[in-house]
Amino acid sequence: MRKRTPIDEPGRTISQRAVMLFKACCKLLSQGYSEDSDEFRDLSLELRRELGLKPWHPDVFDVGDITEDGVPPDDPSHLNGWLMVRNIRRKLILET
């Protein structure tokens, strides 16, 4: 039997820093900041890096709002990434 190192996929564990960044992004949105504002984009980028998301993964704020899920992509090749990020978002919401 071969020993294999498990691949740490994005979102397997959610760090406290990721939770803090997610809360900060949510706070900015609740204060009326746009997702296009520099402040929000900077925090969102830090959150993506902390979660280990790749550039082709959707943003955690693009898979639904705070209370409901977003609409899955039409392209089946993007569905797995979307579902993964949606699950990460759910974990983040549970931690807040």
C-alpha positions in Angstrom: 0.0 0.0 0.0 1.3 3.4 -0.9 1.3 6.3 1.4 -0.2 9.4 -0.1 -0.2 12.9 1.1 -3.8 14.3 1.1 -4.3 17.3 -1.1 -5.5 20.2 0.9 -8.5 21.4 -1.1 -9.8 24.9 -0.6 -12.2 25.2 2.2 -11.5 22.0 3.9 -10.7 23.9 7.1 -11.8 27.5 7.7 -9.3 29.6 9.6 -10.2 32.3 12.1 -8.5 34.8 9.7 -10.9 33.8 6.9 -13.9 34.2 9.2 -12.6 37.7 10.3 -12.1 38.7 6.6 -15.6 37.4 5.7 -17.2 39.4 8.5 -15.3 42.5 7.5 -16.5 42.1 3.9 -20.1 41.6 5.1 -19.8 44.7 7.3 -18.6 46.8 4.3 -21.6 45.6 2.3 -24.0 46.4 5.1 -22.5 49.9 5.3 -23.4 50.5 1.7 -20.0 49.8 0.1 -20.1 48.3 -3.4 -18.4 45.1 -4.3 -16.5 47.2 -6.8 -15.1 49.5 -4.1 -11.4 49.3 -3.5 -11.9 48.5 0.2 -14.2 45.6 -0.5 -12.0 44.2 -3.4 -8.9 44.3 -1.2 -10.6 42.4 1.6 -12.2 40.0 -0.8 -8.9 39.2 -2.4 -7.3 38.5 1.0 -10.2 36.2 1.8 -9.7 34.3 -1.5 -6.1 33.8 -0.8 -6.7 32.7 2.8 -9.3 30.2 1.5 -6.9 28.9 -1.2 -9.3 29.7 -4.0 -7.9 29.7 -7.5 -8.6 32.5 -10.0 -11.1 30.3 -11.9 -13.2 29.7 -8.8 -16.2 32.0 -8.2 -16.0 34.5 -5.4 -17.8 33.5 -2.1 -20.0 36.6 -2.6 -21.0 35.4 -6.1 -22.7 32.2 -5.1 -25.5 33.8 -3.2 -26.3 36.5 -0.7 -26.3 36.2 3.1 -29.7 34.6 3.3 -30.0 32.5 0.2 -28.1 30.5 -2.4 -27.3 31.9 -5.8 -28.2 30.4 -9.1 -25.8 27.6 -10.2 -23.9 28.1 -13.5 -25.4 26.8 -16.8 -22.1 25.3 -17.8 -21.7 21.9 -16.2 -17.9 22.2 -16.2 -18.2 25.1 -13.7 -20.6 23.4 -11.4 -18.1 21.5 -9.2 -16.2 24.7 -8.4 -19.4 26.6 -7.8 -20.7 23.9 -5.4 -17.4 23.9 -3.6 -17.4 27.7 -3.1 -21.0 27.6 -2.0 -20.1 25.0 0.7 -17.2 27.2 1.8 -19.6 30.2 2.0 -22.0 28.1 4.1 -19.2 27.2 6.5 -18.2 30.9 6.8 -21.8 31.9 7.6 -22.0 29.2 10.3 -18.8 30.5 11.9 -20.1 34.1 12.0 
